[in-house]
Amino acid sequence: MRAVSATASVPAPSPALHASSRAPWWPLAAITLLAAALRLSTLDLQSLWYDEAFTPVHVLHPSLSATLHSVVHSENTPPLWYVLEWALTRVLGTGAVALRLLSALAGIATVLVAWAIGRELAGRRAAVAAAALVAVNPLFIWYSQEARAYALFVLTASVAMLCFLRALTEPSPRRLAAFALAGSLALLSHYFAVFLLIPMLLGLLLAGGGGERRAGSLRARVIACAAVVLVGLALLPLAIAQGGHGSQWIGSWALSSRLAAIPQYYLTGYMGAPLGHGIELLVALLILAGLLFALWRVLERREERAALLALGLAACGIVLPIVAVAIGEDYLAPRNLVAAMVPLTTAIAVVLTARRTGRAGLAAAALVAAAFLIISIDVNLSPRLERGNWRDVAKALGVGTGARVITTVELGSAPLEYYLPPLTNLGARASVRVSEIDETGYSPLRASAGEPPAPGFTLSERLDIDGLIVYRFLSPVARSVSERALREHVITLAHPEVLVPGLRRAAS
């Protein structure tokens, strides 16, 4: 009990910290503006990929009730993001910017929260470093530009961490209520929030010492923690009903590869693998060198406790899902751990900017931030690091005459339905009479790629659009082709989809 209390408690700010609180606010403003520029200026640069396009095509409906019904039957995430996205798109429409705006705003707000967390833990130097690293990290920028729930998950989990730290320092009813609200919103954003909240709940329940005011009322702490637990329990029926929709790919991805992807995601971003292990190692060495220098100079007691606290939260957010795999609950996708990277980042910031590191510590943090920034900019300059360019594939395919069919892989179905409405899936065992067959996919291609998918059709065009391949086959007259034949001839060895021009989905 004594060890837990020592780790969980955050010491009262020193007089020096009060002095630093009166320092100019311009660093936070500059970092926030940089974060906004990195997220907003290129918000529509990349094409929507499958998960993003699936939302406006299959989940968002004119009515909120129909949208929530789709969340239950086609998604595997709690409803908060979809409700907010539904409200936003009712006003702004379903263009790429409108769909991604909520995530971008959440990503920018997370920078402000990271500043507050760093300051709460170790003062202004840590606050500057934490905010800067979150602002430019390629993983955080990636999800700030994705029309999915991850950026909101990162924000709500970060706010929960901030409220947790403040409740540890002064467990007043107001601060405990703020933690309960933030923790509940985190659970409503993503189920993996539970792994970050478990150590926070235990920390609040087991914290003590320092007098009645510091320890707070046990009853108040229990009520705050119980409120979060009740929200989690209320979400269980939804999680069971969703049944892990669309998560089958996780089990087919080797666990060793997923574990290796966790540090790679953090160091070089979601699509950083093409950069090679050399770049990943370089960024890791920059961080490691700064950490070793700070530890060599010896952390002050307050800094050590703050870093261990943040690192402990990050470890729970990463290790507990791995433990869940061992007991048969395998939902371990590296992207589901993105919120745990905020406490990890703040732990790094606290150590790098420890008081005894002086200007060298700030320089080390600046070097790491510069490396992150260069990678983030490279993503916007290199198609190989971006999402699949289904938007330009759709442009290349054009509107069509109506007498055509498009075969694609599953990852291309929702984007093509989004960019080429109205398209619908051809029913199983059906046939279609067409004079044009367009086949789309990506490498590695099947040996039959480029061969006519049906008698009477000849290859008219082959295109390579940033790694996405298009084959166009034409026939002088319309011919009947079965859905089975089209599926068997998809050019990529992956789950096939067959799309035909059809009616727009009915309003719900």
C-alpha positions in Angstrom: 0.0 0.0 0.0 2.8 2.4 0.9 4.6 1.7 -2.4 1.5 2.4 -4.4 0.9 5.6 -2.6 4.4 6.8 -3.2 4.1 6.2 -6.9 0.7 7.6 -7.4 1.0 10.8 -5.5 2.2 13.9 -7.3 4.0 16.4 -5.1 2.8 19.9 -4.7 4.3 22.5 -7.1 7.5 24.2 -6.0 7.8 27.9 -5.8 9.9 27.7 -9.0 6.9 26.2 -10.7 4.7 29.1 -9.6 7.2 31.4 -11.0 7.3 29.6 -14.3 3.5 29.8 -14.6 3.9 33.5 -15.1 6.2 33.0 -18.1 5.1 34.1 -21.5 2.5 31.9 -23.2 3.9 32.2 -26.7 5.5 28.7 -26.8 2.1 27.1 -26.4 0.5 29.3 -29.0 3.3 28.6 -31.5 3.2 24.9 -30.9 -0.6 24.9 -31.2 -0.4 26.9 -34.5 2.1 24.4 -35.8 -0.2 21.5 -34.8 -3.1 23.1 -36.6 -1.1 23.8 -39.7 0.1 20.2 -39.9 -3.4 18.9 -39.5 -5.6 21.3 -41.3 -3.6 22.4 -44.3 -3.5 18.9 -45.8 -6.7 17.6 -44.5 -8.0 16.6 -47.9 -4.6 15.8 -49.5 -5.0 12.0 -49.2 -7.8 9.8 -50.4 -10.3 8.3 -48.0 -9.3 4.7 -47.4 -11.7 1.8 -46.6 -12.6 2.5 -43.0 -13.1 6.2 -43.6 -15.2 5.7 -46.7 -17.2 2.9 -45.0 -18.6 5.5 -42.5 -20.4 7.8 -45.0 -21.4 5.0 -47.3 -22.7 2.4 -44.8 -22.9 4.0 -41.3 -24.1 7.6 -41.5 -27.7 8.1 -42.3 -30.0 11.1 -42.3 -31.6 10.0 -39.0 -29.6 9.5 -35.8 -31.5 6.3 -34.9 -30.6 4.7 -38.2 -27.0 5.7 -37.7 -26.9 4.1 -34.3 -28.5 1.0 -35.7 -25.6 0.8 -38.2 -23.1 1.3 -35.5 -24.4 -1.7 -33.6 -24.5 -4.0 -36.7 -21.5 -2.9 -38.7 -18.9 -1.3 -36.3 -16.9 -2.4 -33.3 -16.4 1.0 -31.6 -18.5 2.8 -29.0 -21.0 5.4 -30.3 -19.6 8.8 -29.2 -17.6 9.5 -32.3 -20.4 8.5 -34.6 -22.9 10.7 -32.8 -20.6 13.7 -33.1 -19.7 12.9 -36.7 -23.4 12.5 -37.6 -24.1 16.0 -36.1 -21.2 17.5 -37.9 -22.0 16.0 -41.3 -25.6 17.2 -41.0 -24.2 20.7 -41.2 -21.0 20.4 -43.3 -21.9 17.4 -45.6 -19.8 14.3 -46.2 -16.8 15.7 -48.1 -13.3 14.6 -47.0 -12.7 17.8 -45.0 -16.0 17.6 -43.2 -15.5 13.9 -42.4 -12.0 14.5 -41.0 -12.6 17.8 -39.3 -13.6 16.3 -36.0 -10.4 14.3 -35.8 -8.3 17.3 -36.7 -9.8 19.4 -34.0 -9.4 16.6 -31.5 -5.8 16.3 -32.5 -5.1 20.0 -32.0 -6.9 19.9 -28.6 -4.7 17.0 -27.6 -1.6 19.2 -27.9 -3.1 21.6 -25.3 -3.9 18.7 -23.0 -0.4 17.3 -23.4 1.0 20.7 -22.3 -1.2 20.6 -19.2 -0.2 17.1 -18.4 3.5 17.9 -18.8 3.1 20.9 -16.6 1.2 19.0 -14.0 3.9 16.3 -13.9 7.1 18.3 -13.9 6.7 22.0 -14.8 6.9 24.2 -17.8 10.0 22.6 -19.5 8.2 19.3 -19.6 5.0 21.0 -20.8 6.8 22.6 -23.8 8.4 19.3 -24.7 5.3 17.2 -24.3 3.2 19.5 -26.4 5.8 19.8 -29.1 6.3 16.0 -29.4 2.5 15.4 -29.6 2.1 18.2 -32.2 4.6 16.8 -34.7 4.6 13.0 -34.0 3.6 11.3 -37.3 1.3 8.8 -35.6 -0.8 11.5 -33.9 -0.9 13.6 -37.1 -2.0 10.5 -39.1 -5.0 9.9 -36.9 -5.8 13.6 -36.7 -6.4 13.3 -40.4 -8.5 10.2 -40.4 -12.3 10.0 -40.3 -12.4 7.5 -37.5 -12.6 7.5 -33.7 -8.9 7.3 -32.9 -8.1 11.0 -32.5 -11.2 11.4 -30.3 -10.0 8.4 -28.3 -6.6 10.0 -27.8 -8.1 13.3 -26.7 -10.6 11.9 -24.2 -8.0 9.5 -22.8 -5.5 12.4 -22.4 -8.1 14.5 -20.6 -8.8 11.6 -18.3 -5.1 11.3 -17.5 -4.9 15.1 -16.8 -8.0 14.9 -14.5 -6.5 11.8 -12.8 -3.3 13.7 -12.0 -5.1 16.7 -10.7 -7.4 14.5 -8.6 -4.3 12.8 -7.1 -2.9 16.2 -6.1 -6.3 17.5 -4.7 -9.1 14.9 -4.6 -11.9 17.5 -4.3 -15.4 16.6 -5.4 -15.0 18.9 -8.4 -11.8 17.2 -9.6 -13.1 13.7 -9.0 -16.3 14.6 -10.9 -14.1 15.9 -13.8 -12.2 12.6 -13.8 -15.4 10.5 -13.8 -16.7 12.5 -16.8 -13.5 12.3 -18.7 -13.1 8.6 -18.0 -16.6 7.9 -19.1 -16.1 9.9 -22.4 -12.9 7.9 -23.0 -14.8 4.6 -22.7 -17.5 6.0 -25.0 -14.8 6.8 -27.5 -13.0 3.5 -27.6 -13.1 0.2 -25.7 -9.3 0.1 -25.3 -9.7 3.1 -22.9 -10.3 0.5 -20.2 -6.7 -0.5 -20.2 -5.6 3.1 -19.4 -8.3 3.6 -16.9 -7.6 0.5 -14.8 -4.4 2.0 -13.2 -6.1 5.4 -12.8 -9.0 3.9 -10.9 -6.6 1.8 -8.7 -4.4 4.8 -8.2 -7.3 7.0 -6.9 -8.7 4.2 -4.7 -5.4 3.4 -3.1 -3.9 6.9 -2.8 -3.6 8.2 0.7 -1.4 10.0 3.1 -0.7 13.7 3.4 -3.7 14.7 5.5 -7.4 14.6 5.0 -7.5 17.3 2.4 -4.9 15.6 0.3 -6.2 12.1 0.6 -9.8 13.3 0.1 -12.9 11.4 1.1 -12.7 7.7 0.3 -16.4 7.8 -0.4 -16.0 10.5 -3.0 -13.2 8.6 -4.7 -15.2 5.4 -4.7 -18.2 7.2 -6.2 -16.1 8.7 -9.0 -14.5 5.4 -9.8 -17.9 3.6 -9.6 -19.3 6.0 -12.1 -16.6 5.1 -14.7 -17.1 1.4 -14.0 -20.9 1.7 -14.5 -20.4 3.4 -17.9 -18.1 0.5 -18.8 -20.6 -2.1 -17.7 -23.4 -0.2 -19.6 -21.3 -0.6 -22.8 -20.9 -4.3 -22.4 -24.2 -5.2 -24.2 -23.2 -3.0 -27.1 -19.7 -4.6 -27.3 -21.3 -8.1 -27.3 -23.8 -7.1 -30.0 -21.1 -5.7 -32.2 -19.1 -8.9 -31.8 -15.9 -7.4 -33.2 -17.3 -6.5 -36.7 -14.5 -6.1 -39.2 -11.7 -7.2 -36.8 -11.1 -10.6 -38.3 -8.0 -9.3 -40.0 -6.3 -8.9 -36.6 -6.0 -12.6 -36.0 -4.6 -13.2 -39.5 -1.7 -10.7 -38.7 1.1 -12.5 -37.0 1.4 -11.5 -33.3 5.1 -11.0 -33.6 4.6 -8.6 -36.5 2.0 -6.7 -34.6 4.3 -6.3 -31.6 7.1 -5.1 -33.8 4.7 -2.6 -35.3 3.9 -0.9 -32.0 7.3 1.0 -31.7 7.4 1.4 -35.5 4.1 3.2 -35.4 5.2 5.6 -32.7 8.6 6.3 -34.2 7.8 6.7 -37.9 4.0 6.7 -38.1 1.3 4.4 -39.4 2.8 4.1 -42.8 6.5 4.4 -41.8 7.5 0.9 -42.7 8.6 1.8 -46.2 11.1 4.3 -44.7 13.0 1.2 -43.5 14.4 0.1 -40.2 17.3 2.6 -40.5 15.1 5.6 -40.0 13.2 3.9 -37.3 16.4 3.1 -35.5 17.7 6.6 -35.9 14.7 8.2 -34.2 14.9 5.5 -31.5 18.6 6.3 -30.9 17.8 10.0 -30.7 15.3 9.4 -27.9 17.4 6.8 -26.2 20.5 9.1 -26.2 18.5 11.9 -24.6 17.1 9.6 -22.0 20.4 8.2 -21.1 22.0 11.6 -20.8 19.2 12.8 -18.5 19.5 9.7 -16.3 23.2 10.1 -16.2 22.7 13.7 -14.9 20.3 12.2 -12.3 16.6 13.0 -12.1 15.3 14.9 -9.2 12.9 13.0 -6.9 9.9 14.8 -8.2 10.9 14.2 -11.9 11.6 10.6 -11.3 8.2 10.0 -9.7 6.4 11.9 -12.4 8.2 10.0 -15.2 7.4 6.6 -13.5 3.8 7.5 -13.1 3.4 8.5 -16.8 5.4 5.4 -17.9 3.3 3.2 -15.7 0.1 4.4 -17.3 1.6 3.9 -20.8 2.8 0.4 -19.9 -0.7 -0.6 -18.7 -2.2 0.7 -21.9 0.2 -1.4 -23.9 0.9 -4.5 -21.8 -2.7 -5.3 -20.6 -4.0 -5.7 -24.2 -1.1 -8.1 -24.8 -2.1 -10.1 -21.7 -5.6 -10.2 -23.1 -4.3 -12.0 -26.1 -2.8 -14.6 -23.9 -6.2 -15.4 -22.4 -7.9 -15.6 -25.8 -9.2 -12.1 -26.4 -7.1 -11.0 -29.4 -8.0 -7.5 -30.4 -4.4 -6.3 -30.3 -4.1 -4.0 -33.3 -1.3 -1.4 -32.9 -3.6 1.4 -33.8 -5.8 0.6 -30.8 -2.9 1.5 -28.6 -2.5 5.0 -29.9 -3.9 6.7 -26.8 -1.2 5.0 -24.7 1.4 6.9 -26.6 0.4 10.2 -24.9 1.5 9.1 -21.4 4.6 7.6 -23.1 5.4 10.9 -24.8 4.9 12.8 -21.6 7.2 10.4 -19.7 9.9 11.0 -22.4 9.3 14.7 -22.2 9.7 14.8 -18.4 13.0 12.9 -18.6 14.5 14.7 -21.5 13.8 18.1 -20.0 14.8 17.3 -16.4 16.2 20.4 -14.7 19.7 19.1 -14.4 19.9 18.4 -18.2 19.9 22.2 -18.8 19.9 23.4 -22.4 21.2 20.0 -23.6 18.0 18.4 -22.5 15.9 20.9 -24.4 18.1 20.4 -27.4 17.6 16.7 -27.3 13.8 17.2 -27.2 14.1 19.6 -30.1 16.1 17.0 -32.1 13.5 14.3 -31.5 10.7 16.8 -32.5 12.6 17.7 -35.6 12.9 14.1 -36.6 9.2 13.6 -36.1 8.4 16.7 -38.1 10.6 15.6 -41.1 8.8 12.3 -41.2 5.4 13.9 -41.0 6.2 16.3 -43.9 7.6 13.3 -45.9 4.2 11.6 -45.6 2.6 14.5 -47.4 5.2 14.5 -50.1 5.5 10.7 -50.8 2.5 8.7 -52.1 4.2 5.5 -50.9 3.6 6.7 -47.3 0.0 7.8 -47.8 -3.3 6.1 -47.9 -4.2 4.2 -51.0 -5.2 6.7 -53.8 -8.7 5.4 -54.5 -9.8 8.9 -55.3 -7.6 9.0 -58.4 -8.6 5.5 -59.3 -12.2 6.6 -59.3 -11.3 9.6 -61.5 -9.5 7.2 -63.9 -12.5 4.9 -64.1 -14.8 7.9 -64.7 -18.5 7.9 -64.6 -19.0 5.0 -67.0 -21.8 4.2 -69.3 -23.8 2.1 -66.9 -23.1 -1.1 -68.8 -20.0 -2.0 -66.8 -18.9 -3.8 -63.7 -16.0 -3.1 -61.4 -14.1 -5.8 -59.5 -11.9 -4.8 -56.6 -10.5 -6.0 -53.3 -12.5 -5.4 -50.0 -10.3 -2.4 -49.1 -11.3 -0.7 -52.4 -15.1 -1.3 -52.2 -16.1 1.4 -49.8 -13.8 4.1 -51.3 -15.1 3.4 -54.9 -18.7 3.4 -53.6 -17.9 6.8 -52.0 -16.2 8.4 -55.0 -18.3 6.7 -57.7 -21.9 6.8 -56.5 -24.2 5.1 -57.1 -22.4 1.7 -56.9 -23.7 -1.4 -55.2 -22.5 -4.9 -54.6 -23.6 -7.4 -57.1 -25.5 -10.1 -55.3 -24.1 -13.6 -55.0 -24.9 -16.0 -57.8 -26.1 -13.1 -59.9 -25.2 -12.2 -63.5 -24.8 -8.8 -65.1 -24.8 -7.8 -68.8 -22.0 -5.4 -69.5 -19.6 -4.2 -72.2 -16.9 -3.0 -69.8 -15.1 -4.8 -67.0 -12.8 -2.7 -64.8 -10.5 -4.6 -62.4 -8.7 -2.8 -59.6 -6.3 -4.0 -56.9 -2.7 -3.8 -55.8 0.5 -5.8 -55.7 1.3 -8.6 -55.5 -0.9 -9.4 -58.5 -2.3 -12.8 -59.4 -0.7 -14.6 -62.3 -4.0 -14.1 -64.3 -3.9 -10.3 -63.9 -4.2 -8.8 -67.4 -6.0 -11.7 -68.9 -9.6 -11.2 -70.1 -12.0 -12.0 -67.2 -14.6 -13.4 -69.6 -14.8 -14.4 -73.3 -15.2 -11.6 -75.8 -13.4 -9.0 -73.7 -10.0 -7.5 -74.6 -7.6 -5.4 -72.5 -8.0 -1.8 -73.4 -5.9 0.0 -70.7 -3.6 -0.7 -67.7 -2.9 2.1 -65.2 -0.7 2.3 -62.1 -2.0 5.0 -59.7 0.4 5.3 -56.8 0.6 1.5 -56.5 -3.1 0.8 -57.2 -3.5 -1.1 -60.5 -6.4 -0.7 -62.9 -7.2 -3.0 -65.9 -9.9 -2.0 -68.3 -11.5 -4.6 -70.5 -13.9 -3.8 -73.3 -16.3 -5.8 -75.5 -17.9 -4.5 -78.7 -21.3 -5.8 -77.5 -22.8 -6.3 -74.0 -22.2 -9.8 -72.7 -23.6 -11.7 -69.7 -21.0 -12.3 -67.0 -21.6 -14.2 -63.7 -20.7 -12.8 -60.3 -18.8 -15.9 -59.5 -16.6 -15.6 -62.6 -15.8 -12.0 -61.7 -14.9 -12.8 -58.1 -12.6 -15.6 -59.2 -10.7 -13.2 -61.5 -10.0 -10.4 -59.1 -6.4 -9.3 -59.8 -5.2 -9.3 -56.1 -5.2 -12.4 -53.9 -7.6 -10.9 -51.4 -11.3 -10.9 -50.5 -13.0 -9.7 -53.7 -15.9 -7.4 -54.2 -18.0 -6.9 -57.4 -19.6 -3.4 -57.8 -22.2 -2.4 -60.4 -24.0 0.9 -61.0 -27.2 0.9 -59.0 -29.6 3.0 -57.0 -28.4 5.2 -54.2 -29.2 3.8 -50.8 -32.6 4.8 -49.5 -32.8 7.5 -46.9 -33.4 6.1 -43.4 
